[in-house]
Amino acid sequence: MEVLSYLIPISLVMGGVGLLAFIYTVRSDQYDDPEGNSQRILNSDYDDHPKVD
């Protein structure tokens, strides 16, 4: 039972670090537009060799 006095605080600290990392990624807009690149790759407006009018 002594091991729980070490494992519980370690798990709480690791969970807190994970929560802070998640909050940081949300606030820095890393999840802003997850499907944007997949839509842009199909759009001909962003072609490497655009049509000349």
C-alpha positions as CSV (number, residue, x, y, z in Angstrom):
1,M,0.0,0.0,0.0
2,E,3.0,2.3,0.4
3,V,3.4,2.3,-3.4
4,L,0.1,4.1,-3.8
5,S,1.5,7.1,-1.9
6,Y,3.9,7.4,-4.9
7,L,1.8,6.4,-7.8
8,I,-1.3,8.6,-7.1
9,P,0.6,11.9,-7.0
10,I,2.7,10.9,-10.1
11,S,-0.4,10.0,-12.0
12,L,-2.1,13.3,-11.0
13,V,0.9,15.3,-12.1
14,M,1.1,13.4,-15.4
15,G,-2.6,14.0,-16.0
16,G,-2.2,17.7,-15.2
17,V,0.7,17.9,-17.7
18,G,-1.4,16.2,-20.4
19,L,-4.3,18.6,-19.7
20,L,-2.1,21.6,-19.9
21,A,-0.6,20.4,-23.2
22,F,-4.1,19.9,-24.6
23,I,-5.2,23.3,-23.5
24,Y,-2.1,24.8,-25.1
25,T,-2.8,23.1,-28.4
26,V,-6.4,24.3,-28.4
27,R,-5.5,27.9,-27.6
28,S,-2.8,27.9,-30.3
29,D,-5.4,26.9,-33.0
30,Q,-3.8,23.6,-33.9
31,Y,-7.2,22.1,-34.3
32,D,-8.6,25.0,-36.3
33,D,-9.4,23.4,-39.7
34,P,-8.6,19.7,-39.8
35,E,-10.4,19.1,-43.1
36,G,-9.1,22.2,-44.9
37,N,-6.0,20.6,-46.5
38,S,-8.0,17.7,-47.8
39,Q,-10.5,20.1,-49.4
40,R,-7.8,22.4,-50.8
41,I,-5.9,19.5,-52.4
42,L,-9.0,18.7,-54.5
43,N,-9.6,22.3,-55.6
44,S,-8.1,23.3,-58.9
45,D,-7.6,26.9,-57.7
46,Y,-4.4,25.9,-55.9
47,D,-2.9,23.9,-58.8
48,D,0.9,24.1,-59.3
49,H,0.3,25.0,-62.9
50,P,-2.8,27.3,-63.1
51,K,-4.6,27.8,-66.3
52,V,-3.8,31.1,-68.1
53,D,-6.8,33.0,-69.2
